[in-house]
Amino acid sequence: MRTWQVERRERTRHLIELGGLVVKAGIVNLTDDDRPMIYGALLWMADKLQSDQGEHARSLWVAKGKQAFADD
């Protein structure tokens, strides 16, 4: 398999896994699959991470995510 094919498959898998997290978190159902709302929430998250509260938000979200994975 060529290098570009391997890279493309890896990228595709990565994107599918990220989409799976959105579904697993219940975001799709909670927003009725409202993609502008989901995108807006992700942009808000990015803004939060870039702000002076970024490290605090990151530590809270990491802890919550780890707990949710452990509970599954």
PDB file of N, CA, C, O and CB in Angstrom:
ATOM      1  N   MET A   1       0.848  -1.182   0.000  1.00  0.00           N
ATOM      2  CA  MET A   1       0.000   0.000   0.000  1.00  0.00           C
ATOM      3  C   MET A   1       0.890   1.241   0.000  1.00  0.00           C
ATOM      4  O   MET A   1       1.906   1.291   0.693  1.00  0.00           O
ATOM      5  CB  MET A   1      -0.963   0.000   1.227  1.00  0.00           C
ATOM      6  N   ARG A   2       0.506   2.210  -0.763  1.00  0.00           N
ATOM      7  CA  ARG A   2       1.298   3.435  -0.877  1.00  0.00           C
ATOM      8  C   ARG A   2       1.156   4.291   0.373  1.00  0.00           C
ATOM      9  O   ARG A   2       0.171   4.202   1.106  1.00  0.00           O
ATOM     10  CB  ARG A   2       0.874   4.236  -2.113  1.00  0.00           C
ATOM     11  N   THR A   3       2.163   5.118   0.593  1.00  0.00           N
ATOM     12  CA  THR A   3       2.195   5.970   1.779  1.00  0.00           C
ATOM     13  C   THR A   3       0.952   6.847   1.867  1.00  0.00           C
ATOM     14  O   THR A   3       0.364   6.968   2.942  1.00  0.00           O
ATOM     15  CB  THR A   3       3.447   6.841   1.773  1.00  0.00           C
ATOM     16  N   TRP A   4       0.542   7.456   0.767  1.00  0.00           N
ATOM     17  CA  TRP A   4      -0.614   8.349   0.801  1.00  0.00           C
ATOM     18  C   TRP A   4      -1.888   7.593   1.150  1.00  0.00           C
ATOM     19  O   TRP A   4      -2.790   8.152   1.774  1.00  0.00           O
ATOM     20  CB  TRP A   4      -0.778   9.054  -0.541  1.00  0.00           C
ATOM     21  N   GLN A   5      -1.970   6.317   0.749  1.00  0.00           N
ATOM     22  CA  GLN A   5      -3.150   5.523   1.080  1.00  0.00           C
ATOM     23  C   GLN A   5      -3.201   5.217   2.577  1.00  0.00           C
ATOM     24  O   GLN A   5      -4.258   5.281   3.205  1.00  0.00           O
ATOM     25  CB  GLN A   5      -3.158   4.218   0.272  1.00  0.00           C
ATOM     26  N   VAL A   6      -2.046   4.888   3.125  1.00  0.00           N
ATOM     27  CA  VAL A   6      -1.968   4.608   4.562  1.00  0.00           C
ATOM     28  C   VAL A   6      -2.335   5.865   5.348  1.00  0.00           C
ATOM     29  O   VAL A   6      -3.107   5.798   6.305  1.00  0.00           O
ATOM     30  CB  VAL A   6      -0.547   4.113   4.956  1.00  0.00           C
ATOM     31  N   GLU A   7      -1.784   7.005   4.947  1.00  0.00           N
ATOM     32  CA  GLU A   7      -2.070   8.264   5.629  1.00  0.00           C
ATOM     33  C   GLU A   7      -3.546   8.628   5.519  1.00  0.00           C
ATOM     34  O   GLU A   7      -4.140   9.119   6.479  1.00  0.00           O
ATOM     35  CB  GLU A   7      -1.209   9.388   5.053  1.00  0.00           C
ATOM     36  N   ARG A   8      -4.131   8.392   4.366  1.00  0.00           N
ATOM     37  CA  ARG A   8      -5.548   8.702   4.163  1.00  0.00           C
ATOM     38  C   ARG A   8      -6.415   7.828   5.063  1.00  0.00           C
ATOM     39  O   ARG A   8      -7.369   8.312   5.672  1.00  0.00           O
ATOM     40  CB  ARG A   8      -5.942   8.506   2.683  1.00  0.00           C
ATOM     41  N   ARG A   9      -6.083   6.542   5.146  1.00  0.00           N
ATOM     42  CA  ARG A   9      -6.854   5.645   6.018  1.00  0.00           C
ATOM     43  C   ARG A   9      -6.710   6.024   7.485  1.00  0.00           C
ATOM     44  O   ARG A   9      -7.679   5.976   8.241  1.00  0.00           O
ATOM     45  CB  ARG A   9      -6.410   4.199   5.815  1.00  0.00           C
ATOM     46  N   GLU A  10      -5.506   6.399   7.883  1.00  0.00           N
ATOM     47  CA  GLU A  10      -5.288   6.825   9.269  1.00  0.00           C
ATOM     48  C   GLU A  10      -6.105   8.076   9.577  1.00  0.00           C
ATOM     49  O   GLU A  10      -6.720   8.179  10.638  1.00  0.00           O
ATOM     50  CB  GLU A  10      -3.788   7.090   9.528  1.00  0.00           C
ATOM     51  N   ARG A  11      -6.106   9.033   8.633  1.00  0.00           N
ATOM     52  CA  ARG A  11      -6.879  10.268   8.823  1.00  0.00           C
ATOM     53  C   ARG A  11      -8.372   9.955   8.898  1.00  0.00           C
ATOM     54  O   ARG A  11      -9.081  10.496   9.746  1.00  0.00           O
ATOM     55  CB  ARG A  11      -6.600  11.272   7.674  1.00  0.00           C
ATOM     56  N   THR A  12      -8.846   9.084   8.013  1.00  0.00           N
ATOM     57  CA  THR A  12     -10.259   8.710   8.001  1.00  0.00           C
ATOM     58  C   THR A  12     -10.649   8.059   9.325  1.00  0.00           C
ATOM     59  O   THR A  12     -11.693   8.378   9.895  1.00  0.00           O
ATOM     60  CB  THR A  12     -10.558   7.757   6.827  1.00  0.00           C
ATOM     61  N   ARG A  13      -9.820   7.155   9.807  1.00  0.00           N
ATOM     62  CA  ARG A  13     -10.097   6.486  11.083  1.00  0.00           C
ATOM     63  C   ARG A  13     -10.156   7.500  12.221  1.00  0.00           C
ATOM     64  O   ARG A  13     -11.028   7.433  13.088  1.00  0.00           O
ATOM     65  CB  ARG A  13      -9.024   5.417  11.379  1.00  0.00           C
ATOM     66  N   HIS A  14      -9.212   8.439  12.201  1.00  0.00           N
ATOM     67  CA  HIS A  14      -9.164   9.478  13.237  1.00  0.00           C
ATOM     68  C   HIS A  14     -10.449  10.311  13.234  1.00  0.00           C
ATOM     69  O   HIS A  14     -11.023  10.581  14.289  1.00  0.00           O
ATOM     70  CB  HIS A  14      -7.938  10.393  13.025  1.00  0.00           C
ATOM     71  N   LEU A  15     -10.892  10.713  12.049  1.00  0.00           N
ATOM     72  CA  LEU A  15     -12.114  11.514  11.940  1.00  0.00           C
ATOM     73  C   LEU A  15     -13.339  10.731  12.382  1.00  0.00           C
ATOM     74  O   LEU A  15     -14.227  11.287  13.028  1.00  0.00           O
ATOM     75  CB  LEU A  15     -12.302  12.000  10.508  1.00  0.00           C
ATOM     76  N   ILE A  16     -13.399   9.455  12.047  1.00  0.00           N
ATOM     77  CA  ILE A  16     -14.519   8.614  12.472  1.00  0.00           C
ATOM     78  C   ILE A  16     -14.536   8.490  13.997  1.00  0.00           C
ATOM     79  O   ILE A  16     -15.599   8.553  14.615  1.00  0.00           O
ATOM     80  CB  ILE A  16     -14.430   7.212  11.817  1.00  0.00           C
ATOM     81  N   GLU A  17     -13.360   8.314  14.601  1.00  0.00           N
ATOM     82  CA  GLU A  17     -13.288   8.217  16.064  1.00  0.00           C
ATOM     83  C   GLU A  17     -13.742   9.509  16.730  1.00  0.00           C
ATOM     84  O   GLU A  17     -14.437   9.469  17.746  1.00  0.00           O
ATOM     85  CB  GLU A  17     -11.863   7.878  16.506  1.00  0.00           C
ATOM     86  N   LEU A  18     -13.357  10.655  16.169  1.00  0.00           N
ATOM     87  CA  LEU A  18     -13.793  11.937  16.731  1.00  0.00           C
ATOM     88  C   LEU A  18     -15.303  12.089  16.618  1.00  0.00           C
ATOM     89  O   LEU A  18     -15.957  12.544  17.557  1.00  0.00           O
ATOM     90  CB  LEU A  18     -13.091  13.106  16.023  1.00  0.00           C
ATOM     91  N   GLY A  19     -15.857  11.709  15.476  1.00  0.00           N
ATOM     92  CA  GLY A  19     -17.312  11.751  15.317  1.00  0.00           C
ATOM     93  C   GLY A  19     -18.007  10.833  16.300  1.00  0.00           C
ATOM     94  O   GLY A  19     -19.081  11.153  16.811  1.00  0.00           O
ATOM     95  N   GLY A  20     -17.395   9.696  16.563  1.00  0.00           N
ATOM     96  CA  GLY A  20     -17.943   8.754  17.533  1.00  0.00           C
ATOM     97  C   GLY A  20     -18.015   9.352  18.927  1.00  0.00           C
ATOM     98  O   GLY A  20     -18.943   9.067  19.684  1.00  0.00           O
ATOM     99  N   LEU A  21     -17.034  10.180  19.266  1.00  0.00           N
ATOM    100  CA  LEU A  21     -17.060  10.843  20.574  1.00  0.00           C
ATOM    101  C   LEU A  21     -18.229  11.809  20.683  1.00  0.00           C
ATOM    102  O   LEU A  21     -18.849  11.928  21.740  1.00  0.00           O
ATOM    103  CB  LEU A  21     -15.748  11.586  20.820  1.00  0.00           C
ATOM    104  N   VAL A  22     -18.526  12.494  19.592  1.00  0.00           N
ATOM    105  CA  VAL A  22     -19.660  13.425  19.591  1.00  0.00           C
ATOM    106  C   VAL A  22     -20.956  12.650  19.825  1.00  0.00           C
ATOM    107  O   VAL A  22     -21.817  13.084  20.590  1.00  0.00           O
ATOM    108  CB  VAL A  22     -19.730  14.218  18.248  1.00  0.00           C
ATOM    109  N   VAL A  23     -21.086  11.513  19.168  1.00  0.00           N
ATOM    110  CA  VAL A  23     -22.277  10.676  19.352  1.00  0.00           C
ATOM    111  C   VAL A  23     -22.301  10.095  20.759  1.00  0.00           C
ATOM    112  O   VAL A  23     -23.339  10.124  21.421  1.00  0.00           O
ATOM    113  CB  VAL A  23     -22.318   9.541  18.305  1.00  0.00           C
ATOM    114  N   LYS A  24     -21.160   9.563  21.227  1.00  0.00           N
ATOM    115  CA  LYS A  24     -21.072   8.927  22.539  1.00  0.00           C
ATOM    116  C   LYS A  24     -21.430   9.902  23.664  1.00  0.00           C
ATOM    117  O   LYS A  24     -22.027   9.505  24.665  1.00  0.00           O
ATOM    118  CB  LYS A  24     -19.666   8.370  22.759  1.00  0.00           C
ATOM    119  N   ALA A  25     -21.068  11.167  23.501  1.00  0.00           N
ATOM    120  CA  ALA A  25     -21.373  12.178  24.508  1.00  0.00           C
ATOM    121  C   ALA A  25     -22.850  12.578  24.497  1.00  0.00           C
ATOM    122  O   ALA A  25     -23.307  13.292  25.390  1.00  0.00           O
ATOM    123  CB  ALA A  25     -20.507  13.406  24.286  1.00  0.00           C
ATOM    124  N   GLY A  26     -23.585  12.125  23.502  1.00  0.00           N
ATOM    125  CA  GLY A  26     -25.001  12.443  23.424  1.00  0.00           C
ATOM    126  C   GLY A  26     -25.294  13.768  22.739  1.00  0.00           C
ATOM    127  O   GLY A  26     -26.438  14.221  22.716  1.00  0.00           O
ATOM    128  N   ILE A  27     -24.270  14.384  22.186  1.00  0.00           N
ATOM    129  CA  ILE A  27     -24.431  15.708  21.575  1.00  0.00           C
ATOM    130  C   ILE A  27     -25.383  15.678  20.383  1.00  0.00           C
ATOM    131  O   ILE A  27     -26.187  16.593  20.206  1.00  0.00           O
ATOM    132  CB  ILE A  27     -23.077  16.249  21.135  1.00  0.00           C
ATOM    133  N   VAL A  28     -25.295  14.636  19.570  1.00  0.00           N
ATOM    134  CA  VAL A  28     -26.146  14.552  18.384  1.00  0.00           C
ATOM    135  C   VAL A  28     -27.619  14.517  18.793  1.00  0.00           C
ATOM    136  O   VAL A  28     -28.444  15.231  18.223  1.00  0.00           O
ATOM    137  CB  VAL A  28     -25.788  13.303  17.545  1.00  0.00           C
ATOM    138  N   ASN A  29     -27.940  13.694  19.769  1.00  0.00           N
ATOM    139  CA  ASN A  29     -29.334  13.598  20.218  1.00  0.00           C
ATOM    140  C   ASN A  29     -29.788  14.860  20.938  1.00  0.00           C
ATOM    141  O   ASN A  29     -30.906  15.330  20.728  1.00  0.00           O
ATOM    142  CB  ASN A  29     -29.511  12.394  21.135  1.00  0.00           C
ATOM    143  N   LEU A  30     -28.930  15.406  21.781  1.00  0.00           N
ATOM    144  CA  LEU A  30     -29.310  16.593  22.552  1.00  0.00           C
ATOM    145  C   LEU A  30     -29.543  17.818  21.676  1.00  0.00           C
ATOM    146  O   LEU A  30     -30.319  18.701  22.042  1.00  0.00           O
ATOM    147  CB  LEU A  30     -28.243  16.904  23.574  1.00  0.00           C
ATOM    148  N   THR A  31     -28.884  17.879  20.529  1.00  0.00           N
ATOM    149  CA  THR A  31     -29.033  19.026  19.633  1.00  0.00           C
ATOM    150  C   THR A  31     -29.923  18.725  18.438  1.00  0.00           C
ATOM    151  O   THR A  31     -30.071  19.556  17.542  1.00  0.00           O
ATOM    152  CB  THR A  31     -27.680  19.480  19.149  1.00  0.00           C
ATOM    153  N   ASP A  32     -30.516  17.534  18.424  1.00  0.00           N
ATOM    154  CA  ASP A  32     -31.298  17.086  17.259  1.00  0.00           C
ATOM    155  C   ASP A  32     -30.467  17.189  15.985  1.00  0.00           C
ATOM    156  O   ASP A  32     -30.971  17.587  14.935  1.00  0.00           O
ATOM    157  CB  ASP A  32     -32.593  17.921  17.116  1.00  0.00           C
ATOM    158  N   ASP A  33     -29.196  16.827  16.088  1.00  0.00           N
ATOM    159  CA  ASP A  33     -28.263  16.820  14.958  1.00  0.00           C
ATOM    160  C   ASP A  33     -28.156  18.201  14.300  1.00  0.00           C
ATOM    161  O   ASP A  33     -28.014  18.311  13.082  1.00  0.00           O
ATOM    162  CB  ASP A  33     -28.704  15.782  13.920  1.00  0.00           C
ATOM    163  N   ASP A  34     -28.226  19.238  15.116  1.00  0.00           N
ATOM    164  CA  ASP A  34     -28.110  20.620  14.639  1.00  0.00           C
ATOM    165  C   ASP A  34     -26.621  20.948  14.481  1.00  0.00           C
ATOM    166  O   ASP A  34     -25.952  21.331  15.441  1.00  0.00           O
ATOM    167  CB  ASP A  34     -28.813  21.631  15.630  1.00  0.00           C
ATOM    168  N   ARG A  35     -26.125  20.793  13.276  1.00  0.00           N
ATOM    169  CA  ARG A  35     -24.691  20.932  13.042  1.00  0.00           C
ATOM    170  C   ARG A  35     -24.139  22.327  13.286  1.00  0.00           C
ATOM    171  O   ARG A  35     -23.026  22.452  13.797  1.00  0.00           O
ATOM    172  CB  ARG A  35     -24.384  20.537  11.655  1.00  0.00           C
ATOM    173  N   PRO A  36     -24.869  23.378  12.941  1.00  0.00           N
ATOM    174  CA  PRO A  36     -24.360  24.704  13.315  1.00  0.00           C
ATOM    175  C   PRO A  36     -24.226  24.869  14.828  1.00  0.00           C
ATOM    176  O   PRO A  36     -23.289  25.513  15.301  1.00  0.00           O
ATOM    177  CB  PRO A  36     -25.276  25.790  12.763  1.00  0.00           C
ATOM    178  N   MET A  37     -25.158  24.291  15.588  1.00  0.00           N
ATOM    179  CA  MET A  37     -25.070  24.374  17.044  1.00  0.00           C
ATOM    180  C   MET A  37     -23.860  23.587  17.549  1.00  0.00           C
ATOM    181  O   MET A  37     -23.122  24.060  18.413  1.00  0.00           O
ATOM    182  CB  MET A  37     -26.367  23.845  17.697  1.00  0.00           C
ATOM    183  N   ILE A  38     -23.663  22.389  17.005  1.00  0.00           N
ATOM    184  CA  ILE A  38     -22.523  21.569  17.417  1.00  0.00           C
ATOM    185  C   ILE A  38     -21.216  22.275  17.076  1.00  0.00           C
ATOM    186  O   ILE A  38     -20.299  22.320  17.897  1.00  0.00           O
ATOM    187  CB  ILE A  38     -22.576  20.181  16.741  1.00  0.00           C
ATOM    188  N   TYR A  39     -21.130  22.818  15.883  1.00  0.00           N
ATOM    189  CA  TYR A  39     -19.927  23.535  15.470  1.00  0.00           C
ATOM    190  C   TYR A  39     -19.697  24.761  16.354  1.00  0.00           C
ATOM    191  O   TYR A  39     -18.566  25.042  16.750  1.00  0.00           O
ATOM    192  CB  TYR A  39     -20.031  23.954  13.993  1.00  0.00           C
ATOM    193  N   GLY A  40     -20.760  25.480  16.658  1.00  0.00           N
ATOM    194  CA  GLY A  40     -20.654  26.645  17.537  1.00  0.00           C
ATOM    195  C   GLY A  40     -20.144  26.263  18.922  1.00  0.00           C
ATOM    196  O   GLY A  40     -19.329  26.971  19.513  1.00  0.00           O
ATOM    197  N   ALA A  41     -20.633  25.139  19.430  1.00  0.00           N
ATOM    198  CA  ALA A  41     -20.170  24.675  20.744  1.00  0.00           C
ATOM    199  C   ALA A  41     -18.689  24.304  20.696  1.00  0.00           C
ATOM    200  O   ALA A  41     -17.946  24.579  21.638  1.00  0.00           O
ATOM    201  CB  ALA A  41     -21.006  23.463  21.217  1.00  0.00           C
ATOM    202  N   LEU A  42     -18.266  23.689  19.612  1.00  0.00           N
ATOM    203  CA  LEU A  42     -16.850  23.346  19.469  1.00  0.00           C
ATOM    204  C   LEU A  42     -15.985  24.606  19.354  1.00  0.00           C
ATOM    205  O   LEU A  42     -14.881  24.660  19.896  1.00  0.00           O
ATOM    206  CB  LEU A  42     -16.642  22.447  18.237  1.00  0.00           C
ATOM    207  N   LEU A  43     -16.494  25.608  18.650  1.00  0.00           N
ATOM    208  CA  LEU A  43     -15.764  26.878  18.560  1.00  0.00           C
ATOM    209  C   LEU A  43     -15.679  27.552  19.928  1.00  0.00           C
ATOM    210  O   LEU A  43     -14.645  28.118  20.282  1.00  0.00           O
ATOM    211  CB  LEU A  43     -16.444  27.821  17.545  1.00  0.00           C
ATOM    212  N   TRP A  44     -16.761  27.490  20.691  1.00  0.00           N
ATOM    213  CA  TRP A  44     -16.758  28.033  22.056  1.00  0.00           C
ATOM    214  C   TRP A  44     -15.706  27.320  22.895  1.00  0.00           C
ATOM    215  O   TRP A  44     -14.973  27.949  23.658  1.00  0.00           O
ATOM    216  CB  TRP A  44     -18.156  27.891  22.713  1.00  0.00           C
ATOM    217  N   MET A  45     -15.641  26.007  22.745  1.00  0.00           N
ATOM    218  CA  MET A  45     -14.651  25.220  23.476  1.00  0.00           C
ATOM    219  C   MET A  45     -13.231  25.653  23.099  1.00  0.00           C
ATOM    220  O   MET A  45     -12.375  25.807  23.970  1.00  0.00           O
ATOM    221  CB  MET A  45     -14.845  23.717  23.195  1.00  0.00           C
ATOM    222  N   ALA A  46     -12.986  25.846  21.808  1.00  0.00           N
ATOM    223  CA  ALA A  46     -11.663  26.281  21.352  1.00  0.00           C
ATOM    224  C   ALA A  46     -11.318  27.653  21.918  1.00  0.00           C
ATOM    225  O   ALA A  46     -10.188  27.886  22.345  1.00  0.00           O
ATOM    226  CB  ALA A  46     -11.607  26.314  19.816  1.00  0.00           C
ATOM    227  N   ASP A  47     -12.297  28.563  21.920  1.00  0.00           N
ATOM    228  CA  ASP A  47     -12.075  29.895  22.507  1.00  0.00           C
ATOM    229  C   ASP A  47     -11.736  29.787  23.989  1.00  0.00           C
ATOM    230  O   ASP A  47     -10.837  30.470  24.481  1.00  0.00           O
ATOM    231  CB  ASP A  47     -13.319  30.785  22.317  1.00  0.00           C
ATOM    232  N   LYS A  48     -12.460  28.927  24.692  1.00  0.00           N
ATOM    233  CA  LYS A  48     -12.229  28.730  26.125  1.00  0.00           C
ATOM    234  C   LYS A  48     -10.810  28.218  26.376  1.00  0.00           C
ATOM    235  O   LYS A  48     -10.129  28.681  27.291  1.00  0.00           O
ATOM    236  CB  LYS A  48     -13.264  27.744  26.710  1.00  0.00           C
ATOM    237  N   LEU A  49     -10.371  27.264  25.559  1.00  0.00           N
ATOM    238  CA  LEU A  49      -9.031  26.696  25.724  1.00  0.00           C
ATOM    239  C   LEU A  49      -7.933  27.717  25.444  1.00  0.00           C
ATOM    240  O   LEU A  49      -6.835  27.615  25.991  1.00  0.00           O
ATOM    241  CB  LEU A  49      -8.858  25.497  24.808  1.00  0.00           C
ATOM    242  N   GLN A  50      -8.224  28.694  24.601  1.00  0.00           N
ATOM    243  CA  GLN A  50      -7.240  29.724  24.264  1.00  0.00           C
ATOM    244  C   GLN A  50      -7.271  30.904  25.227  1.00  0.00           C
ATOM    245  O   GLN A  50      -6.431  31.800  25.143  1.00  0.00           O
ATOM    246  CB  GLN A  50      -7.474  30.217  22.856  1.00  0.00           C
ATOM    247  N   SER A  51      -8.232  30.908  26.137  1.00  0.00           N
ATOM    248  CA  SER A  51      -8.378  32.030  27.062  1.00  0.00           C
ATOM    249  C   SER A  51      -7.493  31.832  28.291  1.00  0.00           C
ATOM    250  O   SER A  51      -6.770  30.841  28.404  1.00  0.00           O
ATOM    251  CB  SER A  51      -9.850  32.192  27.484  1.00  0.00           C
ATOM    252  N   ASP A  52      -7.566  32.789  29.200  1.00  0.00           N
ATOM    253  CA  ASP A  52      -6.799  32.683  30.447  1.00  0.00           C
ATOM    254  C   ASP A  52      -7.357  31.581  31.356  1.00  0.00           C
ATOM    255  O   ASP A  52      -6.710  31.201  32.332  1.00  0.00           O
ATOM    256  CB  ASP A  52      -6.807  34.030  31.191  1.00  0.00           C
ATOM    257  N   GLN A  53      -8.528  31.076  31.050  1.00  0.00           N
ATOM    258  CA  GLN A  53      -9.125  29.970  31.801  1.00  0.00           C
ATOM    259  C   GLN A  53      -8.873  28.620  31.133  1.00  0.00           C
ATOM    260  O   GLN A  53      -9.431  27.604  31.548  1.00  0.00           O
ATOM    261  CB  GLN A  53     -10.621  30.194  31.957  1.00  0.00           C
ATOM    262  N   GLY A  54      -8.043  28.611  30.110  1.00  0.00           N
ATOM    263  CA  GLY A  54      -7.818  27.408  29.312  1.00  0.00           C
ATOM    264  C   GLY A  54      -7.293  26.219  30.090  1.00  0.00           C
ATOM    265  O   GLY A  54      -7.791  25.103  29.934  1.00  0.00           O
ATOM    266  N   GLU A  55      -6.298  26.444  30.921  1.00  0.00           N
ATOM    267  CA  GLU A  55      -5.722  25.330  31.673  1.00  0.00           C
ATOM    268  C   GLU A  55      -6.714  24.757  32.680  1.00  0.00           C
ATOM    269  O   GLU A  55      -6.765  23.546  32.891  1.00  0.00           O
ATOM    270  CB  GLU A  55      -4.456  25.779  32.392  1.00  0.00           C
ATOM    271  N   HIS A  56      -7.487  25.620  33.290  1.00  0.00           N
ATOM    272  CA  HIS A  56      -8.508  25.165  34.242  1.00  0.00           C
ATOM    273  C   HIS A  56      -9.567  24.330  33.512  1.00  0.00           C
ATOM    274  O   HIS A  56      -9.936  23.250  33.975  1.00  0.00           O
ATOM    275  CB  HIS A  56      -9.173  26.379  34.962  1.00  0.00           C
ATOM    276  N   ALA A  57     -10.050  24.830  32.379  1.00  0.00           N
ATOM    277  CA  ALA A  57     -11.052  24.103  31.594  1.00  0.00           C
ATOM    278  C   ALA A  57     -10.485  22.760  31.136  1.00  0.00           C
ATOM    279  O   ALA A  57     -11.160  21.733  31.213  1.00  0.00           O
ATOM    280  CB  ALA A  57     -11.507  24.943  30.373  1.00  0.00           C
ATOM    281  N   ARG A  58      -9.250  22.775  30.661  1.00  0.00           N
ATOM    282  CA  ARG A  58      -8.615  21.549  30.184  1.00  0.00           C
ATOM    283  C   ARG A  58      -8.563  20.497  31.293  1.00  0.00           C
ATOM    284  O   ARG A  58      -8.897  19.336  31.059  1.00  0.00           O
ATOM    285  CB  ARG A  58      -7.197  21.846  29.665  1.00  0.00           C
ATOM    286  N   SER A  59      -8.150  20.891  32.487  1.00  0.00           N
ATOM    287  CA  SER A  59      -8.032  19.917  33.575  1.00  0.00           C
ATOM    288  C   SER A  59      -9.406  19.384  33.984  1.00  0.00           C
ATOM    289  O   SER A  59      -9.541  18.198  34.287  1.00  0.00           O
ATOM    290  CB  SER A  59      -7.328  20.552  34.788  1.00  0.00           C
ATOM    291  N   LEU A  60     -10.415  20.238  33.995  1.00  0.00           N
ATOM    292  CA  LEU A  60     -11.775  19.782  34.327  1.00  0.00           C
ATOM    293  C   LEU A  60     -12.297  18.802  33.278  1.00  0.00           C
ATOM    294  O   LEU A  60     -12.848  17.754  33.616  1.00  0.00           O
ATOM    295  CB  LEU A  60     -12.734  20.985  34.445  1.00  0.00           C
ATOM    296  N   TRP A  61     -12.119  19.151  32.008  1.00  0.00           N
ATOM    297  CA  TRP A  61     -12.638  18.324  30.925  1.00  0.00           C
ATOM    298  C   TRP A  61     -11.902  16.996  30.826  1.00  0.00           C
ATOM    299  O   TRP A  61     -12.516  15.968  30.540  1.00  0.00           O
ATOM    300  CB  TRP A  61     -12.541  19.067  29.607  1.00  0.00           C
ATOM    301  N   VAL A  62     -10.593  17.006  31.060  1.00  0.00           N
ATOM    302  CA  VAL A  62      -9.832  15.752  31.030  1.00  0.00           C
ATOM    303  C   VAL A  62     -10.309  14.824  32.147  1.00  0.00           C
ATOM    304  O   VAL A  62     -10.506  13.629  31.922  1.00  0.00           O
ATOM    305  CB  VAL A  62      -8.310  16.029  31.170  1.00  0.00           C
ATOM    306  N   ALA A  63     -10.491  15.369  33.342  1.00  0.00           N
ATOM    307  CA  ALA A  63     -10.953  14.550  34.460  1.00  0.00           C
ATOM    308  C   ALA A  63     -12.335  13.966  34.175  1.00  0.00           C
ATOM    309  O   ALA A  63     -12.585  12.788  34.431  1.00  0.00           O
ATOM    310  CB  ALA A  63     -10.984  15.377  35.753  1.00  0.00           C
ATOM    311  N   LYS A  64     -13.221  14.791  33.649  1.00  0.00           N
ATOM    312  CA  LYS A  64     -14.582  14.326  33.332  1.00  0.00           C
ATOM    313  C   LYS A  64     -14.558  13.258  32.245  1.00  0.00           C
ATOM    314  O   LYS A  64     -15.287  12.270  32.330  1.00  0.00           O
ATOM    315  CB  LYS A  64     -15.466  15.506  32.887  1.00  0.00           C
ATOM    316  N   GLY A  65     -13.737  13.447  31.238  1.00  0.00           N
ATOM    317  CA  GLY A  65     -13.628  12.466  30.148  1.00  0.00           C
ATOM    318  C   GLY A  65     -13.042  11.150  30.626  1.00  0.00           C
ATOM    319  O   GLY A  65     -13.530  10.081  30.261  1.00  0.00           O
ATOM    320  N   LYS A  66     -11.996  11.222  31.441  1.00  0.00           N
ATOM    321  CA  LYS A  66     -11.404   9.990  31.970  1.00  0.00           C
ATOM    322  C   LYS A  66     -12.401   9.237  32.820  1.00  0.00           C
ATOM    323  O   LYS A  66     -12.475   8.011  32.741  1.00  0.00           O
ATOM    324  CB  LYS A  66     -10.150  10.298  32.787  1.00  0.00           C
ATOM    325  N   GLN A  67     -13.161   9.931  33.621  1.00  0.00           N
ATOM    326  CA  GLN A  67     -14.170   9.289  34.459  1.00  0.00           C
ATOM    327  C   GLN A  67     -15.250   8.641  33.599  1.00  0.00           C
ATOM    328  O   GLN A  67     -15.688   7.528  33.890  1.00  0.00           O
ATOM    329  CB  GLN A  67     -14.797  10.306  35.424  1.00  0.00           C
ATOM    330  N   ALA A  68     -15.680   9.321  32.551  1.00  0.00           N
ATOM    331  CA  ALA A  68     -16.704   8.774  31.677  1.00  0.00           C
ATOM    332  C   ALA A  68     -16.205   7.516  30.960  1.00  0.00           C
ATOM    333  O   ALA A  68     -16.954   6.549  30.825  1.00  0.00           O
ATOM    334  CB  ALA A  68     -17.144   9.824  30.658  1.00  0.00           C
ATOM    335  N   PHE A  69     -14.952   7.516  30.500  1.00  0.00           N
ATOM    336  CA  PHE A  69     -14.388   6.312  29.875  1.00  0.00           C
ATOM    337  C   PHE A  69     -14.302   5.182  30.885  1.00  0.00           C
ATOM    338  O   PHE A  69     -14.598   4.034  30.554  1.00  0.00           O
ATOM    339  CB  PHE A  69     -12.994   6.603  29.285  1.00  0.00           C
ATOM    340  N   ALA A  70     -13.904   5.489  32.108  1.00  0.00           N
ATOM    341  CA  ALA A  70     -13.788   4.456  33.154  1.00  0.00           C
ATOM    342  C   ALA A  70     -15.150   3.872  33.500  1.00  0.00           C
ATOM    343  O   ALA A  70     -15.253   2.684  33.805  1.00  0.00           O
ATOM    344  CB  ALA A  70     -13.134   5.040  34.420  1.00  0.00           C
ATOM    345  N   ASP A  71     -16.199   4.695  33.456  1.00  0.00           N
ATOM    346  CA  ASP A  71     -17.542   4.242  33.800  1.00  0.00           C
ATOM    347  C   ASP A  71     -18.144   3.335  32.727  1.00  0.00           C
ATOM    348  O   ASP A  71     -19.053   2.554  33.008  1.00  0.00           O
ATOM    349  CB  ASP A  71     -18.443   5.435  34.024  1.00  0.00           C
ATOM    350  N   ASP A  72     -17.637   3.441  31.504  1.00  0.00           N
ATOM    351  CA  ASP A  72     -18.175   2.612  30.408  1.00  0.00           C
ATOM    352  C   ASP A  72     -17.770   1.215  30.549  1.00  0.00           C
ATOM    353  O   ASP A  72     -18.132   0.381  29.719  1.00  0.00           O
ATOM    354  CB  ASP A  72     -17.739   3.110  29.077  1.00  0.00           C
TER     355      ASP A  72
END
